[in-house]
């Protein structure tokens, strides 16, 4: 695209080619200079005129907007409305801030819309004021409910009682809190008047919570696509219609293990324990938000390999199947209760043969803690296998956590027999060297062998090890059949990964 007028350029070029440079060129140059100067002046005048037109247009539009807005507000004021009635949103501004002056036809069309927006603001303001009062009533109700839980409920009723947030939504409580548009203060007398109804509502809520937990177990056991880490949405068969006695029996089994994704509770616990945990640790959260959850699979996107953070509480992945395998290996019936398994773990009769230095702390959490330890080791080995680099040709990871087969990791000891956790003898010079490395780095250590095994893009915080010489020696011996040395560990930062 040319930036000049081509015919004029050609005419100038033709004239120059036939011109006597000494005689005609000076006058020609002066003529062209004067012409270009005039054209530049004309162009400047045109631009100034055009800019002035824009400025004038904008000024007229601004004046029209101000005039329209003032006229509309004046007419609304004559109808009895005040500035407190006017909303501040895009729909309101769209009507008032148009660059056209108000006419009777425009006013006739705009008035119903303005009234609807004003009425909606009144509704929204009333709702906000109601929610603020309701929040005050909920705060007044909380100490009465806490006392009700601790001193007025039986142990059986307390086990699955709702937390404070959900208790505020119980019919009897909601009716009391919203009485007279939530303007009546909650007192001891008003609370005492609903205690009998509240007890019935708590029991109904407990039954629903049990059914939710039973549904979680059913989905974990009968999901058609297996573990959550596999691609694609899971499909579930409908849960049979259990009565409460059957649900109580199922939830009491050792295979009924649950985890909380909302907090750092990383161990699996029983149904009663997860309910107590939710009530005490998350009093202001709705029970298992988005439950039952049915994720919509968008086929245009890659399905996430990681489980959703909602619902907060879920059955432990592979918990029922691994528990049943362990019970079969131990020679125990499938209906063995959680209490029986906890008792065996607390007594030291049921333990893991891996000899991890932290097993004593694991045993403090009972059967759920022991199963979490075993599951974590199994999943860690699987993850290492998936993440293995094709350029690594060294020995494989030694998997020493099998729930069945010739070398099961769990063992049921006879009464009076105690599992001895071996203590690794680390040479003093190695201990000094490793301790110096641990003290010199803020990052948790990583096994050098494991680090070399994993693909560069697959490093995750599961490679971290504790800053404990016995734990490091245990890892080197049980996973690689090596002794600990200063070259056994390295230090790297990894992304967070809560799988």
Buried (B, 14 or more C-beta within 10 A) or exposed (E): EEEEEEEEEEEEEEEEEEEEEEEEEEEBEEEEEEEEEEEEEEEEEEEEEEEEEEEEEEEEEEEBBEBBBEBBBEBBEEEEBEEEBBBEEEEBEEBBEBBEEBEEEBBEEBBEEBBEBBEBBEEEEEEEEBEEBBEBBBEBBBEBBEEBBEEEBEEEBBBBBBBBBBBBBBEBBBEBBBEEEBEBEBEEEBBEEBEEBBBEBBBEBBEBBBBBBBBBBBBBBBBEEEBBBEEEEBEBEEBEEBEEEEBBBBBBBBBBBBBBBBEEBEBBBBBBBBBBBBBEEBBEBBBBEEBEEEEEEEEEEEEEEEBEEBBBBBBBBBBBBBBBBBBEBBEBEEEBBBBBBBBBBBBBBBBBBBBBBBBEEBBEBBBBBBBBBBBBBBBBBEBBEEBBEEEEEEEEBEBBBBBEEEEBBBBEBEEEEEBEBEEBEBEEEBBEBBEEBBEEBEEBBBBBBBBEBBEEEBBBBBBBBBBBBBBBBBBBBBBBEBBBBEEBBBBEEBEEEEE
